[in-house]
């Protein structure tokens, strides 16, 4: 255990996490500015890129699972991103008739997609919790022996005894919320068949709250924007 702890301290630099965060931040700022300046083709392109990036991240997480994968929502999100980005390119390159159509209806096309992405985040979080509760049915007492890093986010690694043997399992989600300290004991639920997945109620509750609030922002703000455009002039 001591040797493992020393090795785990040398984590690779989180380029993917940093670049993803920078891309998302720049994309949101660019989307707001382009929408405010009525550059609708750029709004579509940036919104499509954001949805595609989010879909690819979720696909990467699903591919990391050994079983019980669910690719439907990540694939739908990625497809929506590609379609939205293509619409932006068409708006930039196609003849005036097509450009006039997209230029007139771009907000009505982009904002509902963003709203749908927000509702999708909430639905995906609820579905993931339901799936974990279905498979992770065995309660055990576990000790956090390591906190893996991805940027500023953490993912705990737990050690526990089950069926007369000692096992180690890592949480697949990285977050800044409700992480245990190394050496802290928590009650977790494991999959008794494969021992490859866990559900930790304290941490899951905090992540669920954040996902719900973040998803509600994405779901409600675009609808509010549509309302302001059409009824508050």
N, C-alpha and C positions, 0 to 999 in steps of 0.2 A: 504493500500500500504506500509505503514511503517513496519507493522508486517511481510509482505511478504518479504521485502528487508532484514530484519534481519535474517529470516530463510534461505534465499537463500545464505547468507554468509557462512553457515556451509555446505560446499560441501564434499562428501565422497572422501577419498584419491583415486586418479585416477590410481589404480593398473593396470587395463586393458590397459590403454593408455601407461603407462610406460613399462609394460612387452611386449606389442606389438612392441613398438619402439626398445626395446633392442633385441627382437627376430629378427626383420627385419635387424637391423644393424649387428648383429652377423652372420645372414644367408648370407648377401651380402659379408661380409669379408671371411667367410668360403667358399662360392662359388668361389670367385676369387682365393683364395689360392689352393683349391682343383683342379680347372681347370688348374692353372699354374703348379701344380705337377702331372697332368695327373691322378688324382684319380677321374675317371669319375663317378663311382657309387655314391660317396659322392656329386658330383656336381648335379647329378640328384635328389638325396634325398633332398638336400637343396633347389634347385629350386622348387621342388614339394611342399615342406613345405611352401615356401614363397607364391606361388600361392594359396595354400589352405588357408593360414592365411588371405590373401587379400580377397579371396572369402567369407570367414566366416564373416569378418568385414562388407562387403557390404551386405551380407544376413541379418546380425543383423540390419543394418540401414533400410533395406527394411521392415523387420518385425515390426519395430517401427512405420511404417506408418499405418494410419487407413484405407486408401484406395489408389487407383492409384499406386499399387505396381508393381514392375517389377523385377522378379526373374531370368530372362533368363541369363543375363551376369554374375551375381554372381554364379549361378549354373554351367555355362560353365567354369568359372574360377576355381571353386572348383574341378570340374571333371578333368580339365587339371592338377591340382595340385596332385590329387590322382594318376592319370595315370603316371605322371612323377616320383612321389615317388616310385610307384610300380616298374617302370623300374629300378630305382636305386637299389632297394632291389633284383630284379632278377639278375641284373648285379653282385651283391655281392655273391649271393647264388647258382645260377644255374651253370650247367656244362660249360666246357670250350668253347664249340661251341657258346652258347648263350652269354657268357661273351666276347668272341672275337668279336662277332657282335656288341654288345653295346659299347665295348671299342673302336672299330674303328669308330663307327658312333655317339657316344654320343654328340659331339659338334653339329653335324647336327640335332640332335633331340632336344637338350636343347635350343640352341640359337634361333631357329625360334619360339619356344614356348614363350620365353621371349619377343621376338619382337612382337608376336601376342598379348601378354598381354599389351604391351605399346600402340599398336594401339587400343586395346579394351578400355583402360583407356580414350583415346581421344574420341572414339566413344560414350562411356558411358556418358562422361561429356556433349557432344553435345546433346545427346538424352535427358538427364535430363533437360538441359536448354530449349529445345524445348517443353518438357512435361510441365514444369512450366509455360512457356509463353502461352501455350494453356489453362491452367486452371486458372492461376492467371491473371485476366483481369481487376480487379477493383483497380484503383490507390487511395491511401489514404496517408495522412500525419501522420506519427507515431513517437513516442518518445521512445528512448531506455531507459528502466527502470531497466535493469539488464544485466549483462554479466555472463553467466554460464561458468564454467571452466572444462576443461578436459586436465590435464597436463598444458602445456603452451598455449594451444589453447582456443579460446573463441567462444561462440555462443550467439548472442544478443537476448534479449526478448523485444518485442515492445508492446506498448500500443497505441491504436488508437480508434477513434470514427467512427462507421458505422451504418447506418440505425437507428440512434437515440439512440444507446447504446454504451457503452465502452467495448472494447474487448482487450484481450492480446494474443499474439502469439509468439512462440519461433522459431528461425531459427534452422533447424535440423542439419546443418553442422557446425562443429567446425574448426576454422582456425586461423592463426595469421595475416591474411591479411585484411586490410581495415575495421577493426571492428569499429563501432561507439563508442564514449564515452557515459557513462551513462548520460542521460539528453540531448543528441544530437537528433535533429530532422532530419528525412530522409523520402524521398518519397519511398513507397514500393507498390508492387502489391499483392493483396490477392485473394484467391479463394472465390468469392462471394456466392457460394453455401454452402460450408462447413466451411469456415473461419478457416481452419486448416493448411493452407499452404501459404507461401509467396515467393515472388521473389523480391530481393533488388538489383537493377542494379549495384551500386557502388561495393558492396561486391562480387557479382557474377562475375563481370568482373575480379577482382583480383584473385579469386579462379580459374577462367577459364584459365587465363594466366599461373598460376602455374601448373595446371593439364596438360595443353598442353606441357609445357616445360618438366615436369617430364615424361609424356608419350612418348614424342619424344626421350628422353634419352633411355628409355627402348626399344623403337622401332628401333632406329638407331644403337645404340652401338652393339647389338648382330649381326646385319647384317654386320657391319664393322668388327667385330671379324671373321665372316665367310669369308669375303673377304680377310682378312689378312692371314688366315689359308690356303686358297686355291690358292691365286694369288700373294701373296707377300713373298713367300718363297725364 
